[in-house]
Amino acid sequence: MENMIRINGIVIPIDWDPGGEVVAVAIATYDEGFYPVALNAKGPELIAHLRKTIQADGQIETRDGRPTIRVDRYTLLGVPPLKRQYP
């Protein structure tokens, strides 16, 4: 069974080919969620957006007993801040 979800997070690499090129990504959310991205639908496009913050809409699928997200659409929200300033 598939479940629709909307998440905000940072696109991070999770797998590389022998030449060092990123071949798979995940979305790390601010509530410590971790969603490997399925390489169908919009998934391959996200490889071009490493370390950028996105809002993703998609469906949770289970593959090999692990949840993945099939991203149907996404919006770039920007680059996460490298350093926060506190008053």
C-alpha positions as CSV (number, residue, x, y, z in Angstrom):
1,M,0.0,0.0,0.0
2,E,1.3,3.5,-0.9
3,N,0.9,6.5,1.3
4,M,1.2,10.2,0.1
5,I,3.5,12.4,2.0
6,R,5.0,15.9,1.9
7,I,8.4,16.4,3.5
8,N,10.9,19.2,3.8
9,G,14.6,18.4,4.0
10,I,18.1,18.4,2.5
11,V,19.0,16.3,-0.5
12,I,22.1,14.1,0.4
13,P,24.1,11.6,-1.5
14,I,23.8,7.9,-0.4
15,D,25.5,5.9,-3.2
16,W,28.3,6.5,-5.8
17,D,29.5,4.7,-8.9
18,P,33.1,3.5,-9.2
19,G,34.1,6.9,-10.7
20,G,32.8,8.8,-7.7
21,E,29.6,10.1,-9.3
22,V,26.5,10.2,-7.2
23,V,24.0,7.7,-8.4
24,A,21.4,7.8,-5.5
25,V,20.1,10.3,-3.0
26,A,18.0,10.6,0.1
27,I,16.1,13.4,1.8
28,A,17.2,14.1,5.3
29,T,14.4,15.9,7.2
30,Y,14.7,18.3,10.1
31,D,12.9,15.8,12.4
32,E,15.7,13.3,11.8
33,G,13.7,11.4,9.1
34,F,15.7,9.7,6.3
35,Y,14.0,8.9,3.0
36,P,16.0,7.2,0.2
37,V,14.6,8.5,-3.1
38,A,13.3,5.9,-5.6
39,L,15.0,6.4,-9.0
40,N,11.8,6.8,-10.9
41,A,9.5,9.7,-11.3
42,K,11.5,12.8,-10.3
43,G,14.1,10.9,-8.4
44,P,17.0,11.2,-10.9
45,E,16.5,15.0,-11.1
46,L,17.3,15.4,-7.5
47,I,20.9,14.3,-8.0
48,A,21.5,17.7,-9.5
49,H,20.3,19.4,-6.3
50,L,22.7,18.0,-3.7
51,R,22.8,19.9,-0.4
52,K,19.8,22.0,-1.3
53,T,16.6,22.2,0.7
54,I,13.5,21.0,-0.9
55,Q,9.8,20.3,-0.3
56,A,8.9,17.0,-1.8
57,D,5.5,15.4,-2.5
58,G,5.4,11.7,-3.1
59,Q,4.5,8.2,-2.1
60,I,6.1,6.0,0.4
61,E,6.9,2.6,-1.0
62,T,8.6,-0.3,0.7
63,R,11.4,-2.0,-1.2
64,D,13.4,-4.8,0.3
65,G,11.7,-4.1,3.6
66,R,12.9,-0.4,3.7
67,P,10.8,2.7,3.1
68,T,11.6,4.8,0.1
69,I,9.9,7.9,-1.3
70,R,8.8,8.1,-5.0
71,V,9.0,11.9,-5.5
72,D,6.2,13.0,-7.8
73,R,7.0,16.8,-7.5
74,Y,9.4,19.0,-5.6
75,T,10.1,22.6,-4.9
76,L,13.6,24.0,-4.3
77,L,13.6,26.0,-1.0
78,G,17.2,27.1,-1.2
79,V,20.6,26.1,0.3
80,P,20.7,25.4,4.0
81,P,22.6,27.9,6.1
82,L,26.2,26.9,6.9
83,K,26.2,28.8,10.2
84,R,23.5,30.1,12.4
85,Q,23.8,33.3,14.4
86,Y,22.3,33.6,17.8
87,P,21.7,36.9,19.6
